[in-house]
Amino acid sequence: MPRGTTGMVTEIAFTAYPARDVAALRHFYTDALGLQFDEPYREDGVEKYAEARVGTGWFALMSDEWAGVPPGSAGSIVFEVTEIARSVEALRARGIAVDDPHDTGVCLMCTLRDPEGNLVTLHQRR
């Protein structure tokens, strides 16, 4: 059994962030962070769900009506980056507010908010 599993849970399938406008938020994550989303699921022509592979898992955007929580309430995603300083510079060049990286001694981290108000953390391992 892989380390860290209890026998019942074997991996994280996906995490989903709530959005009023899935299409607009999908464009933000594509443009700002370079995530590549699969074809979104639509109902009556409106995007309700979209997901992007990140490593071995998936990051999803889900309509707030489906998620059952308001946009801006998510705040647990932490994306690994190779060079946090370069990532911060690129985001700021796009006009995206992002905190200065914090050095924990074992990693560097910084945070930003997506257009729906959800908290996003960038992380660089040492």
C-alpha positions, 0 to 999 in steps of 0.5 A, spaced: 500 500 500 502 506 498 505 511 503 500 515 507 494 511 504 489 508 509 487 502 505 480 506 503 483 512 500 488 511 495 489 518 491 486 525 490 482 524 484 480 532 484 479 538 487 474 543 485 473 551 486 467 554 486 465 559 480 459 564 478 462 564 471 466 557 470 468 559 463 471 566 465 475 563 471 477 557 466 480 563 462 484 566 468 487 559 470 489 558 463 492 565 461 495 566 468 498 559 470 498 556 464 493 550 466 490 546 460 483 544 461 479 539 457 473 540 454 468 543 459 462 540 461 456 545 459 448 545 460 444 549 456 450 552 453 453 555 459 460 552 462 458 548 469 465 544 470 472 544 467 478 540 469 485 540 468 490 535 469 496 537 474 501 532 475 497 526 477 491 529 479 486 534 477 484 541 478 477 543 477 472 549 476 465 548 478 459 552 478 457 555 485 450 552 484 453 545 483 459 546 488 454 548 494 459 553 496 459 561 494 465 563 490 471 566 493 470 560 499 475 556 496 482 556 499 486 550 499 489 549 492 497 549 492 500 549 486 508 547 485 512 551 481 519 551 479 521 558 480 517 562 484 520 569 483 519 568 476 512 566 477 510 572 481 514 576 476 509 574 470 503 574 474 505 581 476 506 583 469 499 581 468 496 586 473 495 580 478 496 582 485 500 576 489 504 576 495 511 576 496 514 569 497 515 567 504 521 563 506 519 557 511 526 554 511 524 548 507 520 552 501 517 558 498 510 560 498 506 566 496 498 567 495 494 570 490 486 570 489 483 568 483 477 573 479 472 569 484 476 571 490 478 564 491 485 563 495 491 560 490 498 558 493 504 557 489 509 553 492 516 552 491 520 546 494 527 547 496 
